[in-house]
């Protein structure tokens, strides 16, 4: 039986978030020019993105650096592409973040702040 060391909750966005990514090239950590993508969902351990770019994943795991803002704090996180799926108008990728407890905490904290704001906005609309 396969065992996942960390099981995370996953937060799906009603409206995907704008983000950018860069491909990390080789051991020297050079990076490609940025490409646009959308965050479809996120957890402290990874994310699902959508983009127009057909990334070269055939030769093994590709490392990418994502840049996005969940609530207030800009987040730069590195991860490996775990899977790729062609979708209408582009591609979807599952990205496993490099394990980093401080980054996991930042993601959880910003998601909590974002959710509180969303709930507050919804409550005001009902009144």
PyMOL commands that place a pseudoatom at each C-alpha (Angstrom):
pseudoatom trace, name=CA, resn=UNK, resi=1, chain=A, elem=C, hetatm=0, pos=[0.000, 0.000, 0.000]
pseudoatom trace, name=CA, resn=UNK, resi=2, chain=A, elem=C, hetatm=0, pos=[1.298, 3.455, -0.900]
pseudoatom trace, name=CA, resn=UNK, resi=3, chain=A, elem=C, hetatm=0, pos=[1.532, 5.879, 2.003]
pseudoatom trace, name=CA, resn=UNK, resi=4, chain=A, elem=C, hetatm=0, pos=[1.439, 9.632, 1.589]
pseudoatom trace, name=CA, resn=UNK, resi=5, chain=A, elem=C, hetatm=0, pos=[3.581, 11.195, 4.256]
pseudoatom trace, name=CA, resn=UNK, resi=6, chain=A, elem=C, hetatm=0, pos=[1.510, 14.367, 4.356]
pseudoatom trace, name=CA, resn=UNK, resi=7, chain=A, elem=C, hetatm=0, pos=[-2.188, 14.601, 3.632]
pseudoatom trace, name=CA, resn=UNK, resi=8, chain=A, elem=C, hetatm=0, pos=[-3.331, 18.185, 3.051]
pseudoatom trace, name=CA, resn=UNK, resi=9, chain=A, elem=C, hetatm=0, pos=[-6.665, 19.915, 2.678]
pseudoatom trace, name=CA, resn=UNK, resi=10, chain=A, elem=C, hetatm=0, pos=[-7.225, 21.464, -0.734]
pseudoatom trace, name=CA, resn=UNK, resi=11, chain=A, elem=C, hetatm=0, pos=[-8.814, 24.898, -1.275]
pseudoatom trace, name=CA, resn=UNK, resi=12, chain=A, elem=C, hetatm=0, pos=[-10.510, 25.363, -4.659]
pseudoatom trace, name=CA, resn=UNK, resi=13, chain=A, elem=C, hetatm=0, pos=[-10.950, 28.907, -5.918]
pseudoatom trace, name=CA, resn=UNK, resi=14, chain=A, elem=C, hetatm=0, pos=[-14.326, 29.942, -7.321]
pseudoatom trace, name=CA, resn=UNK, resi=15, chain=A, elem=C, hetatm=0, pos=[-12.478, 32.260, -9.668]
pseudoatom trace, name=CA, resn=UNK, resi=16, chain=A, elem=C, hetatm=0, pos=[-8.932, 31.076, -10.445]
pseudoatom trace, name=CA, resn=UNK, resi=17, chain=A, elem=C, hetatm=0, pos=[-6.106, 33.328, -9.245]
pseudoatom trace, name=CA, resn=UNK, resi=18, chain=A, elem=C, hetatm=0, pos=[-3.626, 34.909, -11.626]
pseudoatom trace, name=CA, resn=UNK, resi=19, chain=A, elem=C, hetatm=0, pos=[-0.065, 33.720, -11.128]
pseudoatom trace, name=CA, resn=UNK, resi=20, chain=A, elem=C, hetatm=0, pos=[3.229, 33.425, -12.970]
pseudoatom trace, name=CA, resn=UNK, resi=21, chain=A, elem=C, hetatm=0, pos=[5.713, 30.589, -13.226]
pseudoatom trace, name=CA, resn=UNK, resi=22, chain=A, elem=C, hetatm=0, pos=[9.318, 30.151, -14.283]
pseudoatom trace, name=CA, resn=UNK, resi=23, chain=A, elem=C, hetatm=0, pos=[11.030, 26.914, -15.226]
pseudoatom trace, name=CA, resn=UNK, resi=24, chain=A, elem=C, hetatm=0, pos=[14.094, 26.296, -13.048]
pseudoatom trace, name=CA, resn=UNK, resi=25, chain=A, elem=C, hetatm=0, pos=[16.913, 25.255, -15.373]
pseudoatom trace, name=CA, resn=UNK, resi=26, chain=A, elem=C, hetatm=0, pos=[19.601, 22.850, -14.175]
pseudoatom trace, name=CA, resn=UNK, resi=27, chain=A, elem=C, hetatm=0, pos=[21.611, 22.764, -10.991]
pseudoatom trace, name=CA, resn=UNK, resi=28, chain=A, elem=C, hetatm=0, pos=[22.632, 26.425, -11.274]
pseudoatom trace, name=CA, resn=UNK, resi=29, chain=A, elem=C, hetatm=0, pos=[19.010, 27.448, -10.581]
pseudoatom trace, name=CA, resn=UNK, resi=30, chain=A, elem=C, hetatm=0, pos=[18.797, 29.684, -13.653]
pseudoatom trace, name=CA, resn=UNK, resi=31, chain=A, elem=C, hetatm=0, pos=[15.193, 30.428, -14.525]
pseudoatom trace, name=CA, resn=UNK, resi=32, chain=A, elem=C, hetatm=0, pos=[13.237, 30.925, -17.739]
pseudoatom trace, name=CA, resn=UNK, resi=33, chain=A, elem=C, hetatm=0, pos=[11.252, 34.026, -18.541]
pseudoatom trace, name=CA, resn=UNK, resi=34, chain=A, elem=C, hetatm=0, pos=[7.940, 34.157, -16.669]
pseudoatom trace, name=CA, resn=UNK, resi=35, chain=A, elem=C, hetatm=0, pos=[4.792, 32.597, -18.082]
pseudoatom trace, name=CA, resn=UNK, resi=36, chain=A, elem=C, hetatm=0, pos=[1.218, 33.324, -17.065]
pseudoatom trace, name=CA, resn=UNK, resi=37, chain=A, elem=C, hetatm=0, pos=[-0.922, 30.704, -15.365]
pseudoatom trace, name=CA, resn=UNK, resi=38, chain=A, elem=C, hetatm=0, pos=[-4.026, 30.377, -13.206]
pseudoatom trace, name=CA, resn=UNK, resi=39, chain=A, elem=C, hetatm=0, pos=[-4.153, 28.738, -9.771]
pseudoatom trace, name=CA, resn=UNK, resi=40, chain=A, elem=C, hetatm=0, pos=[-7.174, 26.416, -9.779]
pseudoatom trace, name=CA, resn=UNK, resi=41, chain=A, elem=C, hetatm=0, pos=[-6.687, 25.069, -6.250]
pseudoatom trace, name=CA, resn=UNK, resi=42, chain=A, elem=C, hetatm=0, pos=[-4.015, 24.978, -3.579]
pseudoatom trace, name=CA, resn=UNK, resi=43, chain=A, elem=C, hetatm=0, pos=[-2.938, 23.137, -0.458]
pseudoatom trace, name=CA, resn=UNK, resi=44, chain=A, elem=C, hetatm=0, pos=[0.091, 23.682, 1.772]
pseudoatom trace, name=CA, resn=UNK, resi=45, chain=A, elem=C, hetatm=0, pos=[1.821, 20.893, -0.186]
pseudoatom trace, name=CA, resn=UNK, resi=46, chain=A, elem=C, hetatm=0, pos=[0.939, 21.727, -3.771]
pseudoatom trace, name=CA, resn=UNK, resi=47, chain=A, elem=C, hetatm=0, pos=[-1.311, 23.322, -6.355]
pseudoatom trace, name=CA, resn=UNK, resi=48, chain=A, elem=C, hetatm=0, pos=[-3.103, 22.743, -9.634]
pseudoatom trace, name=CA, resn=UNK, resi=49, chain=A, elem=C, hetatm=0, pos=[-2.466, 25.317, -12.348]
pseudoatom trace, name=CA, resn=UNK, resi=50, chain=A, elem=C, hetatm=0, pos=[-3.775, 25.943, -15.858]
pseudoatom trace, name=CA, resn=UNK, resi=51, chain=A, elem=C, hetatm=0, pos=[-1.738, 27.555, -18.628]
pseudoatom trace, name=CA, resn=UNK, resi=52, chain=A, elem=C, hetatm=0, pos=[-1.501, 27.797, -22.405]
pseudoatom trace, name=CA, resn=UNK, resi=53, chain=A, elem=C, hetatm=0, pos=[2.072, 26.471, -22.274]
pseudoatom trace, name=CA, resn=UNK, resi=54, chain=A, elem=C, hetatm=0, pos=[2.873, 22.850, -23.156]
pseudoatom trace, name=CA, resn=UNK, resi=55, chain=A, elem=C, hetatm=0, pos=[5.750, 22.272, -20.736]
pseudoatom trace, name=CA, resn=UNK, resi=56, chain=A, elem=C, hetatm=0, pos=[8.322, 19.574, -21.551]
pseudoatom trace, name=CA, resn=UNK, resi=57, chain=A, elem=C, hetatm=0, pos=[7.650, 16.960, -18.858]
pseudoatom trace, name=CA, resn=UNK, resi=58, chain=A, elem=C, hetatm=0, pos=[8.597, 13.872, -20.902]
pseudoatom trace, name=CA, resn=UNK, resi=59, chain=A, elem=C, hetatm=0, pos=[12.214, 13.726, -19.666]
pseudoatom trace, name=CA, resn=UNK, resi=60, chain=A, elem=C, hetatm=0, pos=[11.446, 13.591, -15.959]
pseudoatom trace, name=CA, resn=UNK, resi=61, chain=A, elem=C, hetatm=0, pos=[10.107, 15.940, -13.301]
pseudoatom trace, name=CA, resn=UNK, resi=62, chain=A, elem=C, hetatm=0, pos=[10.348, 19.597, -14.219]
pseudoatom trace, name=CA, resn=UNK, resi=63, chain=A, elem=C, hetatm=0, pos=[11.011, 22.127, -11.443]
pseudoatom trace, name=CA, resn=UNK, resi=64, chain=A, elem=C, hetatm=0, pos=[9.069, 25.399, -11.531]
pseudoatom trace, name=CA, resn=UNK, resi=65, chain=A, elem=C, hetatm=0, pos=[8.942, 28.500, -9.342]
pseudoatom trace, name=CA, resn=UNK, resi=66, chain=A, elem=C, hetatm=0, pos=[5.465, 29.981, -8.872]
pseudoatom trace, name=CA, resn=UNK, resi=67, chain=A, elem=C, hetatm=0, pos=[4.682, 33.557, -7.868]
pseudoatom trace, name=CA, resn=UNK, resi=68, chain=A, elem=C, hetatm=0, pos=[1.206, 34.483, -6.592]
pseudoatom trace, name=CA, resn=UNK, resi=69, chain=A, elem=C, hetatm=0, pos=[-0.678, 36.300, -3.853]
pseudoatom trace, name=CA, resn=UNK, resi=70, chain=A, elem=C, hetatm=0, pos=[-3.425, 34.504, -1.925]
pseudoatom trace, name=CA, resn=UNK, resi=71, chain=A, elem=C, hetatm=0, pos=[-4.401, 37.451, 0.263]
pseudoatom trace, name=CA, resn=UNK, resi=72, chain=A, elem=C, hetatm=0, pos=[-1.748, 40.088, 1.031]
pseudoatom trace, name=CA, resn=UNK, resi=73, chain=A, elem=C, hetatm=0, pos=[1.684, 38.456, 1.045]
pseudoatom trace, name=CA, resn=UNK, resi=74, chain=A, elem=C, hetatm=0, pos=[3.394, 37.732, -2.293]
pseudoatom trace, name=CA, resn=UNK, resi=75, chain=A, elem=C, hetatm=0, pos=[4.439, 34.070, -2.326]
pseudoatom trace, name=CA, resn=UNK, resi=76, chain=A, elem=C, hetatm=0, pos=[7.326, 32.536, -4.282]
pseudoatom trace, name=CA, resn=UNK, resi=77, chain=A, elem=C, hetatm=0, pos=[7.400, 28.772, -4.020]
pseudoatom trace, name=CA, resn=UNK, resi=78, chain=A, elem=C, hetatm=0, pos=[9.298, 26.066, -5.853]
pseudoatom trace, name=CA, resn=UNK, resi=79, chain=A, elem=C, hetatm=0, pos=[7.862, 22.706, -6.801]
pseudoatom trace, name=CA, resn=UNK, resi=80, chain=A, elem=C, hetatm=0, pos=[8.008, 19.784, -9.193]
pseudoatom trace, name=CA, resn=UNK, resi=81, chain=A, elem=C, hetatm=0, pos=[5.397, 19.008, -11.814]
pseudoatom trace, name=CA, resn=UNK, resi=82, chain=A, elem=C, hetatm=0, pos=[3.758, 15.745, -10.714]
pseudoatom trace, name=CA, resn=UNK, resi=83, chain=A, elem=C, hetatm=0, pos=[1.294, 15.357, -13.587]
pseudoatom trace, name=CA, resn=UNK, resi=84, chain=A, elem=C, hetatm=0, pos=[0.137, 16.992, -16.808]
pseudoatom trace, name=CA, resn=UNK, resi=85, chain=A, elem=C, hetatm=0, pos=[-3.264, 16.916, -18.496]
pseudoatom trace, name=CA, resn=UNK, resi=86, chain=A, elem=C, hetatm=0, pos=[-4.408, 18.566, -21.707]
pseudoatom trace, name=CA, resn=UNK, resi=87, chain=A, elem=C, hetatm=0, pos=[-7.587, 20.580, -21.208]
pseudoatom trace, name=CA, resn=UNK, resi=88, chain=A, elem=C, hetatm=0, pos=[-9.777, 22.925, -23.225]
pseudoatom trace, name=CA, resn=UNK, resi=89, chain=A, elem=C, hetatm=0, pos=[-7.604, 25.818, -24.308]
pseudoatom trace, name=CA, resn=UNK, resi=90, chain=A, elem=C, hetatm=0, pos=[-4.359, 24.598, -22.756]
pseudoatom trace, name=CA, resn=UNK, resi=91, chain=A, elem=C, hetatm=0, pos=[-2.887, 22.353, -20.105]
pseudoatom trace, name=CA, resn=UNK, resi=92, chain=A, elem=C, hetatm=0, pos=[-3.328, 21.634, -16.406]
pseudoatom trace, name=CA, resn=UNK, resi=93, chain=A, elem=C, hetatm=0, pos=[-0.438, 20.676, -14.139]
pseudoatom trace, name=CA, resn=UNK, resi=94, chain=A, elem=C, hetatm=0, pos=[-0.261, 19.304, -10.640]
pseudoatom trace, name=CA, resn=UNK, resi=95, chain=A, elem=C, hetatm=0, pos=[2.675, 20.752, -8.731]
pseudoatom trace, name=CA, resn=UNK, resi=96, chain=A, elem=C, hetatm=0, pos=[4.136, 19.325, -5.531]
pseudoatom trace, name=CA, resn=UNK, resi=97, chain=A, elem=C, hetatm=0, pos=[5.848, 22.056, -3.522]
pseudoatom trace, name=CA, resn=UNK, resi=98, chain=A, elem=C, hetatm=0, pos=[9.301, 21.553, -2.056]
pseudoatom trace, name=CA, resn=UNK, resi=99, chain=A, elem=C, hetatm=0, pos=[8.688, 20.713, 1.603]
pseudoatom trace, name=CA, resn=UNK, resi=100, chain=A, elem=C, hetatm=0, pos=[9.104, 23.874, 3.694]
pseudoatom trace, name=CA, resn=UNK, resi=101, chain=A, elem=C, hetatm=0, pos=[7.197, 24.224, 7.016]
pseudoatom trace, name=CA, resn=UNK, resi=102, chain=A, elem=C, hetatm=0, pos=[7.422, 28.047, 7.013]
pseudoatom trace, name=CA, resn=UNK, resi=103, chain=A, elem=C, hetatm=0, pos=[5.985, 28.214, 3.468]
pseudoatom trace, name=CA, resn=UNK, resi=104, chain=A, elem=C, hetatm=0, pos=[3.213, 25.755, 4.414]
pseudoatom trace, name=CA, resn=UNK, resi=105, chain=A, elem=C, hetatm=0, pos=[2.315, 27.981, 7.395]
pseudoatom trace, name=CA, resn=UNK, resi=106, chain=A, elem=C, hetatm=0, pos=[2.312, 31.121, 5.213]
pseudoatom trace, name=CA, resn=UNK, resi=107, chain=A, elem=C, hetatm=0, pos=[-0.063, 29.461, 2.719]
pseudoatom trace, name=CA, resn=UNK, resi=108, chain=A, elem=C, hetatm=0, pos=[-2.427, 28.282, 5.477]
pseudoatom trace, name=CA, resn=UNK, resi=109, chain=A, elem=C, hetatm=0, pos=[-2.388, 31.683, 7.218]
pseudoatom trace, name=CA, resn=UNK, resi=110, chain=A, elem=C, hetatm=0, pos=[-3.069, 33.602, 3.987]
pseudoatom trace, name=CA, resn=UNK, resi=111, chain=A, elem=C, hetatm=0, pos=[-5.867, 31.180, 3.036]
pseudoatom trace, name=CA, resn=UNK, resi=112, chain=A, elem=C, hetatm=0, pos=[-7.490, 31.770, 6.430]
pseudoatom trace, name=CA, resn=UNK, resi=113, chain=A, elem=C, hetatm=0, pos=[-7.341, 35.556, 5.937]
pseudoatom trace, name=CA, resn=UNK, resi=114, chain=A, elem=C, hetatm=0, pos=[-8.698, 35.228, 2.391]
pseudoatom trace, name=CA, resn=UNK, resi=115, chain=A, elem=C, hetatm=0, pos=[-11.553, 32.984, 3.562]
pseudoatom trace, name=CA, resn=UNK, resi=116, chain=A, elem=C, hetatm=0, pos=[-12.497, 35.356, 6.408]
pseudoatom trace, name=CA, resn=UNK, resi=117, chain=A, elem=C, hetatm=0, pos=[-12.718, 38.201, 3.904]
pseudoatom trace, name=CA, resn=UNK, resi=118, chain=A, elem=C, hetatm=0, pos=[-14.811, 36.096, 1.494]
pseudoatom trace, name=CA, resn=UNK, resi=119, chain=A, elem=C, hetatm=0, pos=[-17.209, 35.095, 4.278]
pseudoatom trace, name=CA, resn=UNK, resi=120, chain=A, elem=C, hetatm=0, pos=[-17.485, 38.705, 5.462]
pseudoatom trace, name=CA, resn=UNK, resi=121, chain=A, elem=C, hetatm=0, pos=[-18.295, 39.872, 1.928]
pseudoatom trace, name=CA, resn=UNK, resi=122, chain=A, elem=C, hetatm=0, pos=[-20.932, 37.154, 1.520]
pseudoatom trace, name=CA, resn=UNK, resi=123, chain=A, elem=C, hetatm=0, pos=[-22.541, 38.015, 4.878]
pseudoatom trace, name=CA, resn=UNK, resi=124, chain=A, elem=C, hetatm=0, pos=[-22.786, 41.690, 3.914]
pseudoatom trace, name=CA, resn=UNK, resi=125, chain=A, elem=C, hetatm=0, pos=[-24.486, 40.812, 0.591]
pseudoatom trace, name=CA, resn=UNK, resi=126, chain=A, elem=C, hetatm=0, pos=[-27.191, 38.822, 2.431]
pseudoatom trace, name=CA, resn=UNK, resi=127, chain=A, elem=C, hetatm=0, pos=[-28.021, 41.699, 4.790]
for i in range(1, 127): cmd.bond("trace and resi %d" % i, "trace and resi %d" % (i + 1))
show_as sticks, trace
zoom trace
